[in-house]
Amino acid sequence: MRLMKMRFMKSRTLSTVAAALLTLVALSRAETKVVVAHSDNDTAAAGFRFVNVPAPAKRDAATEAQFAVVEGEPDPNGGGLAALHDGRFPMEEDQPSENFFFKPNTDGGRLVIDLGAVIEVQQVNTYSWHPGARGPQVYKLWASDGSGLGFNSRPKRGTDPEACGWRSVANVDTRPRQEEMGGQYGVSVLSSEGVLGKYRYLLLDISRTEDKDGFGNTFYSGICVIDRNASPAEVLEMASSNVAVERLELEGGKYHITLNTTETPDLTAWAHESLAPVVKEWYPKIVELLPSEGFEAPTNISIVFSQNMRGVAATGGTRIRCAASWFRENLKGEAVGSVVHELVHVAQQYGRARRSASATTPGWVVEGIADYIRWFKYEPQSQGARITKRNIARARYDASYRITAAFLDWVAEKHDKSIFMQLNAAAREGKYSEELWKKFAGKTVQELGEDWKKEMEANAEKEPTQ
């Protein structure tokens, strides 16, 4: 009896070992694949359509999942975790509110996705879009069913996930080796056996794409988790009837500018008929007016009309946002000129110097140059920067915008016609200082300001009294 019992136990042990070996063999045969797709800045478009990576799903296992930040600080300028699974995707390349990303000057962080129950995960698909270094994706993916002994559902950095119940699934790095990093990226993590495994939890350890400046954290547009046993995922449709994007090609394809009136269809015709011709003509002219050694102006720009934006317009990097309510009231007045002003900011690119901790250029110089080009190069006939007799007393060289523009025009006429170019080149390199005025115009900026004001006062005295 004892001999039979020992034989039975030995047989059961061998069976268990055999089953484990078969499982290991099956796992070794199953190969995890990371498929990467990239549309560069010239070809990326709303909809995230790729040849080898599925388009975003309208609904999937991540739609109702719980997303949580385990490590890192989300950037408040982004759309938060909801942007990763709300079924909405950005319509353009630089749309912070439709993306999730970590704060500047940080190295990413960790996210956990709780699917609510164990499912057969067929694919994990991630999407991102940005015109620069925030486009590519760099992350490690782990998964777990949550049943392991000592399972930690929220392991922070410094804790090895494999030591607390997680299985390493994939390492993702979509950074191109030679070409520009900007554009639209799609990643599909899948298995040669058709299913990655039975999991409830997913962990993404996200890294920044570069550390040359503080802006290397990827703009993640969405994460889709496909359940093998669910109905075929319905592709998210970006209905063409609801998308109003005009793509302009300038200088034989050297520059590309998009006009996006999706939120404001009533402005589409005006943007096409009145704005597009000016943008096509004047962006290359602005670039030519603002040269500096070794500088290449941005080649891909987006102009977006926002329904809910307040104010007039604002530029961040290569993206211009326009407040629809203001534009509707000024279509026959200052609307086009205000966009010309913003295009100057795109060409200035002084933010590069700020990120490298160089000298900061005063805002009145930045805005003054932009308005100088607008009022004295683009539309001098409008005399929009003319200082009236009653406003001379309050005029200051550093009053910014059109007042500083008038001052710059006076300095250019009286002392150095290239003064705005010299100031621009220095500002772009982070080398602006007040000493430049004396170097190029022969006097301090304060002295120039006094001379300018005295001349305006003298000319005003000569004007006939009405």
C-alpha distance (Angstrom), angle and dihedral (degrees) to the residues before:
residue distance angle dihedral
M1 . . .
R2 3.79 . .
L3 3.82 90.1 .
M4 3.82 91.4 51.0
K5 3.83 90.8 48.9
M6 3.79 91.3 51.1
R7 3.81 90.4 48.9
F8 3.83 90.2 49.8
M9 3.82 92.4 50.2
K10 3.77 90.9 46.7
S11 3.79 90.7 49.5
R12 3.84 91.9 49.3
T13 3.81 90.8 48.3
L14 3.79 91.2 50.9
S15 3.79 90.1 48.6
T16 3.81 90.7 52.4
V17 3.79 91.5 48.8
A18 3.80 90.6 47.2
A19 3.81 91.0 51.1
A20 3.78 90.6 49.9
L21 3.79 91.0 49.1
L22 3.79 91.1 49.8
T23 3.81 89.3 51.3
L24 3.80 90.9 50.6
V25 3.80 90.4 48.4
A26 3.80 90.2 50.5
L27 3.80 91.3 48.9
S28 3.77 91.8 47.9
R29 3.80 90.4 52.5
A30 3.80 92.1 49.2
E31 3.77 108.9 83.4
T32 3.79 122.8 -159.6
K33 3.77 110.9 -138.4
V34 3.79 128.2 -159.7
V35 3.78 110.4 -157.8
V36 3.80 116.0 -167.6
A37 3.80 128.4 -164.4
H38 3.81 126.1 -174.4
S39 3.78 130.8 -172.5
D40 3.80 110.8 -171.1
N41 3.79 124.3 -135.6
D42 3.78 92.1 -88.1
T43 3.79 96.0 54.5
A44 3.82 105.5 28.7
A45 3.80 113.7 113.1
A46 3.79 140.3 167.3
G47 3.79 112.5 -73.9
F48 3.83 100.4 48.9
R49 3.79 94.6 -119.1
F50 3.80 114.5 178.0
V51 3.79 134.6 169.5
N52 3.80 97.7 -130.7
V53 3.84 104.6 22.8
P54 3.83 122.9 64.6
A55 3.78 118.0 -109.8
P56 3.82 114.8 -110.6
A57 3.80 114.8 -74.3
K58 3.78 120.4 -119.4
R59 3.82 90.0 -138.9
D60 3.79 128.5 5.6
A61 3.80 140.8 149.6
A62 3.82 90.9 -71.8
T63 3.80 94.7 56.1
E64 3.81 94.7 83.0
A65 3.81 95.5 24.9
Q66 3.79 124.1 117.6
F67 3.82 113.6 -112.0
A68 3.81 120.7 -162.8
V69 3.80 136.7 176.2
V70 3.80 109.2 -126.7
E71 3.78 96.7 176.4
G72 3.81 133.1 8.8
E73 3.80 137.7 36.1
P74 3.81 120.4 -86.5
D75 3.79 114.4 -135.4
P76 3.83 108.7 -110.6
N77 3.81 88.9 -143.5
G78 3.79 89.6 68.2
G79 3.77 131.1 77.5
G80 3.80 95.1 -100.8
L81 3.79 126.3 -129.0
A82 3.81 90.5 -46.6
A83 3.80 88.9 70.9
L84 3.81 88.5 67.8
H85 3.81 96.8 61.9
D86 3.81 110.9 11.8
G87 3.80 94.9 103.8
R88 3.79 91.5 -113.5
F89 3.77 122.8 114.4
P90 3.80 131.7 -172.6
M91 3.78 117.8 -89.1
E92 3.78 93.0 -151.9
E93 3.77 143.3 27.8
D94 3.80 101.8 -96.1
Q95 3.80 109.0 35.5
P96 3.82 108.4 136.1
S97 3.80 95.8 -177.9
E98 3.81 91.0 62.1
N99 3.80 95.6 50.0
F100 3.78 139.8 64.7
F101 3.80 117.8 -132.6
F102 3.77 139.4 152.8
K103 3.81 125.8 -108.1
P104 3.82 121.1 -80.6
N105 3.80 118.3 -90.5
T106 3.82 92.7 26.4
D107 3.79 130.5 107.1
G108 3.79 100.8 -123.3
G109 3.78 119.8 -99.4
R110 3.80 145.0 -137.8
L111 3.81 129.1 -68.3
V112 3.80 128.2 -167.6
I113 3.80 123.8 -156.6
D114 3.81 117.3 -160.8
L115 3.81 108.7 -163.0
G116 3.81 91.2 -167.6
A117 3.81 95.4 -121.5
V118 3.79 140.0 24.3
I119 3.81 111.1 -82.0
E120 3.79 136.0 169.8
V121 3.78 100.6 -100.2
Q122 3.78 109.4 -147.6
Q123 3.81 99.3 175.5
V124 3.78 142.1 -4.2
N125 3.80 110.7 -151.3
T126 3.80 123.8 -171.9
Y127 3.82 129.0 -171.5
S128 3.81 134.8 -164.6
W129 3.80 138.6 170.7
H130 3.80 133.5 -171.4
P131 3.83 133.7 132.7
G132 3.80 93.6 -125.8
A133 3.79 143.5 26.4
R134 3.81 91.7 -37.8
G135 3.79 91.5 70.4
P136 3.83 104.3 77.7
Q137 3.80 123.7 76.4
V138 3.80 125.7 -128.1
Y139 3.81 117.9 176.2
K140 3.79 146.4 125.1
L141 3.79 118.9 -127.3
W142 3.80 125.8 -148.8
A143 3.81 129.8 174.8
S144 3.81 137.9 -165.5
D145 3.79 141.3 176.2
G146 3.80 88.7 -143.4
S147 3.78 95.4 -124.6
G148 3.79 100.6 104.6
L149 3.79 121.9 113.7
G150 3.80 109.5 -94.5
F151 3.80 93.4 10.9
N152 3.81 113.0 179.8
S153 3.80 111.5 -159.0
R154 3.81 93.8 -166.5
P155 3.80 111.4 36.2
K156 3.78 112.1 178.9
R157 3.77 124.0 -146.2
G158 3.76 109.5 -73.9
T159 3.79 89.7 44.9
D160 3.80 115.9 96.1
P161 3.82 105.8 -132.1
E162 3.80 91.6 -150.6
A163 3.80 88.7 60.8
C164 3.80 92.2 58.4
G165 3.78 106.5 44.5
W166 3.82 105.1 -69.4
R167 3.80 130.1 122.2
S168 3.79 120.9 -144.2
V169 3.80 109.0 -121.5
A170 3.80 109.0 171.0
N171 3.79 147.9 -17.6
V172 3.81 112.3 -137.1
D173 3.81 125.8 -163.5
T174 3.80 117.1 157.6
R175 3.82 98.1 172.1
P176 3.82 109.9 134.4
R177 3.77 115.5 -126.3
Q178 3.78 98.6 -140.7
E179 3.79 113.4 1.5
E180 3.79 125.5 76.1
M181 3.81 114.1 -73.0
G182 3.78 95.8 -136.0
G183 3.77 124.6 102.6
Q184 3.77 141.4 63.8
Y185 3.82 121.9 -41.1
G186 3.77 132.9 -165.2
V187 3.82 124.2 -173.6
S188 3.79 126.6 -171.4
V189 3.82 119.2 -169.4
L190 3.79 109.7 -165.0
S191 3.79 143.2 145.7
S192 3.78 131.9 -112.2
E193 3.83 86.6 -131.8
G194 3.80 92.2 58.5
V195 3.81 97.3 -109.6
L196 3.80 130.8 64.2
G197 3.78 92.3 -153.3
K198 3.79 144.9 -79.4
Y199 3.77 106.3 -63.7
R200 3.78 143.2 155.9
Y201 3.80 99.9 -176.2
L202 3.80 132.8 51.0
L203 3.81 124.4 -169.6
L204 3.80 123.5 -162.6
D205 3.80 119.4 -168.0
I206 3.81 101.4 -162.7
S207 3.81 123.2 -160.8
R208 3.79 130.1 -168.4
T209 3.79 118.3 -105.5
E210 3.81 96.8 -130.0
D211 3.79 141.3 -2.4
K212 3.82 101.4 -150.5
D213 3.77 87.9 108.4
G214 3.79 135.9 -0.2
F215 3.79 95.1 -89.6
G216 3.78 106.0 79.7
N217 3.81 100.5 110.2
T218 3.79 112.7 115.0
F219 3.80 123.6 -115.2
Y220 3.83 99.5 -125.8
S221 3.80 108.7 -160.4
G222 3.79 99.9 -176.2
I223 3.81 149.0 -23.3
C224 3.80 121.7 -142.7
V225 3.82 123.7 -168.6
I226 3.79 114.2 -164.5
D227 3.83 118.9 -149.7
R228 3.79 111.3 -147.1
N229 3.81 92.2 -145.5
A230 3.80 97.4 45.6
S231 3.79 124.6 94.7
P232 3.80 113.4 -82.4
A233 3.78 108.1 -73.4
E234 3.78 113.0 -101.7
V235 3.79 109.9 -127.8
L236 3.78 115.5 -119.1
E237 3.77 106.7 -112.2
M238 3.77 121.8 -146.7
A239 3.78 94.9 -157.6
S240 3.79 108.0 -137.5
S241 3.79 90.1 -144.1
N242 3.80 89.1 63.3
V243 3.79 97.1 45.1
A244 3.78 118.5 81.4
V245 3.80 108.9 -177.9
E246 3.78 123.7 146.6
R247 3.80 116.4 -165.5
L248 3.78 116.8 -151.5
E249 3.79 123.1 -160.9
L250 3.80 115.5 -155.3
E251 3.79 132.5 -167.6
G252 3.79 94.5 4.6
G253 3.79 94.1 -50.4
K254 3.81 98.5 -42.2
Y255 3.80 91.2 118.1
H256 3.79 131.6 29.5
I257 3.79 124.7 -163.9
T258 3.80 127.0 -179.1
L259 3.79 124.7 -154.5
N260 3.81 109.6 -155.2
T261 3.81 117.3 -167.1
T262 3.80 96.4 156.5
E263 3.82 92.2 125.0
T264 3.81 92.5 41.8
P265 3.81 109.8 40.3
D266 3.81 91.0 166.8
L267 3.82 87.9 68.9
T268 3.81 95.8 50.8
A269 3.80 96.5 91.9
W270 3.81 92.9 45.9
A271 3.81 91.6 48.5
H272 3.79 90.8 51.7
E273 3.79 98.3 42.9
S274 3.80 103.4 34.2
L275 3.79 109.1 19.1
A276 3.80 104.7 36.0
P277 3.84 96.3 60.8
V278 3.82 91.7 50.5
V279 3.79 93.3 46.7
K280 3.81 91.5 50.1
E281 3.79 92.4 50.1
W282 3.77 100.8 38.7
Y283 3.79 108.4 40.6
P284 3.84 92.2 67.9
K285 3.83 88.9 45.2
I286 3.80 91.1 52.0
V287 3.80 90.8 50.1
E288 3.80 89.3 51.4
L289 3.80 91.4 49.7
L290 3.82 92.6 52.6
P291 3.82 107.8 48.2
S292 3.78 127.9 155.0
E293 3.75 133.8 172.3
G294 3.79 113.7 -75.0
F295 3.79 93.8 -3.8
E296 3.80 122.1 137.4
A297 3.79 115.0 -168.9
P298 3.83 119.6 -130.9
T299 3.77 112.0 -83.0
N300 3.80 99.9 -162.7
I301 3.79 119.2 55.9
S302 3.78 132.2 169.3
I303 3.81 126.4 -155.7
V304 3.80 112.3 -164.1
F305 3.78 127.9 -173.5
S306 3.79 109.7 -145.9
Q307 3.78 122.0 -156.1
N308 3.81 95.8 -155.4
M309 3.78 102.0 35.3
R310 3.80 118.0 118.1
G311 3.79 126.5 -146.0
V312 3.80 122.9 25.3
A313 3.81 114.1 -68.6
A314 3.80 140.7 -37.6
T315 3.78 135.9 -163.4
G316 3.78 127.9 -146.5
G317 3.78 115.2 178.6
T318 3.79 104.5 -51.0
R319 3.80 97.4 -18.2
I320 3.79 123.1 95.6
R321 3.81 118.0 -165.0
C322 3.78 119.1 -162.1
A323 3.81 125.4 -162.0
A324 3.80 105.3 -126.1
S325 3.81 95.9 -154.6
W326 3.81 92.9 57.1
F327 3.79 93.4 43.8
R328 3.80 92.8 51.8
E329 3.81 88.7 58.3
N330 3.81 94.6 46.5
L331 3.82 106.1 39.3
K332 3.80 91.5 119.7
G333 3.80 93.7 39.1
E334 3.79 131.1 36.4
A335 3.83 100.4 -15.1
V336 3.80 99.1 102.8
G337 3.80 93.4 40.1
S338 3.79 91.5 53.2
V339 3.81 89.6 58.2
V340 3.81 90.0 50.0
H341 3.82 86.9 54.7
E342 3.82 90.3 52.6
L343 3.80 91.9 47.4
V344 3.80 87.2 59.2
H345 3.81 88.5 57.3
V346 3.82 89.6 52.7
A347 3.81 89.6 53.7
Q348 3.82 94.5 43.4
Q349 3.82 95.8 61.8
Y350 3.81 93.3 -178.8
G351 3.79 89.2 154.6
R352 3.79 89.6 81.3
A353 3.80 89.7 65.6
R354 3.82 91.3 46.8
R355 3.79 91.2 54.1
S356 3.80 91.0 52.9
A357 3.83 90.3 55.2
S358 3.81 93.1 -115.5
A359 3.81 125.7 144.0
T360 3.79 114.4 -52.5
T361 3.78 119.7 -123.7
P362 3.83 113.1 -135.2
G363 3.77 114.6 -108.5
W364 3.80 92.1 -123.0
V365 3.81 89.7 61.5
V366 3.81 92.4 47.5
E367 3.79 94.2 49.2
G368 3.79 93.1 37.1
I369 3.80 92.6 58.5
A370 3.81 91.0 47.3
D371 3.81 92.2 51.2
Y372 3.82 92.2 42.3
I373 3.78 90.4 59.8
R374 3.78 90.9 43.8
W375 3.82 99.8 47.2
F376 3.81 101.6 29.8
K377 3.82 102.3 32.5
Y378 3.81 107.4 25.6
E379 3.82 102.4 32.3
P380 3.83 110.6 7.7
Q381 3.80 90.1 146.9
S382 3.81 90.8 67.3
Q383 3.83 91.6 62.0
G384 3.79 86.7 -150.2
A385 3.82 91.9 154.5
R386 3.79 96.0 48.3
I387 3.78 111.8 128.9
T388 3.77 111.0 -136.8
K389 3.80 123.3 -138.1
R390 3.77 93.7 -106.5
N391 3.82 92.2 52.5
I392 3.81 98.3 49.7
A393 3.79 93.6 91.0
R394 3.80 91.4 58.0
A395 3.81 96.0 42.2
R396 3.81 116.9 116.0
Y397 3.78 128.6 179.3
D398 3.83 89.5 -128.7
A399 3.81 96.1 47.2
S400 3.82 88.2 109.3
Y401 3.82 131.5 -139.5
R402 3.81 116.0 37.4
I403 3.83 95.4 -4.3
T404 3.80 92.0 56.4
A405 3.81 87.6 41.8
A406 3.81 89.3 59.0
F407 3.80 89.7 48.7
L408 3.81 91.4 50.7
D409 3.79 90.2 50.1
W410 3.82 90.5 52.8
V411 3.83 92.1 49.1
A412 3.80 89.9 48.3
E413 3.82 92.0 51.0
K414 3.81 96.2 43.5
H415 3.80 104.2 34.0
D416 3.82 121.2 3.4
K417 3.80 125.2 3.9
S418 3.81 90.7 -159.3
I419 3.81 96.2 52.0
F420 3.82 93.4 114.4
M421 3.81 90.5 50.1
Q422 3.81 91.7 50.8
L423 3.79 92.6 48.7
N424 3.80 91.1 46.9
A425 3.80 94.0 51.5
A426 3.81 91.4 49.8
A427 3.81 93.2 46.1
R428 3.79 91.9 50.1
E429 3.80 90.4 55.0
G430 3.81 93.7 43.9
K431 3.80 91.8 -111.3
Y432 3.78 102.6 114.9
S433 3.81 116.1 137.3
E434 3.80 135.8 155.1
E435 3.80 88.6 -110.9
L436 3.81 88.4 74.9
W437 3.80 91.1 72.2
K438 3.80 91.8 59.1
K439 3.79 91.2 43.3
F440 3.80 94.8 54.7
A441 3.81 103.5 23.6
G442 3.80 101.0 30.7
K443 3.82 96.2 -122.0
T444 3.78 139.0 67.8
V445 3.77 116.6 -93.0
Q446 3.79 89.6 -111.3
E447 3.82 91.5 54.0
L448 3.79 90.5 47.2
G449 3.78 89.9 50.0
E450 3.80 91.2 53.2
D451 3.83 92.8 47.7
W452 3.81 91.0 48.5
K453 3.77 92.5 51.4
K454 3.82 93.6 46.0
E455 3.78 90.8 52.4
M456 3.81 91.8 49.9
E457 3.81 90.0 50.0
A458 3.80 91.7 48.5
N459 3.78 92.3 49.4
A460 3.78 90.4 47.7
E461 3.83 89.9 55.6
K462 3.80 89.1 57.0
E463 3.79 92.9 53.2
P464 3.81 113.8 102.2
T465 3.78 115.0 -108.0
Q466 3.78 112.1 -112.6
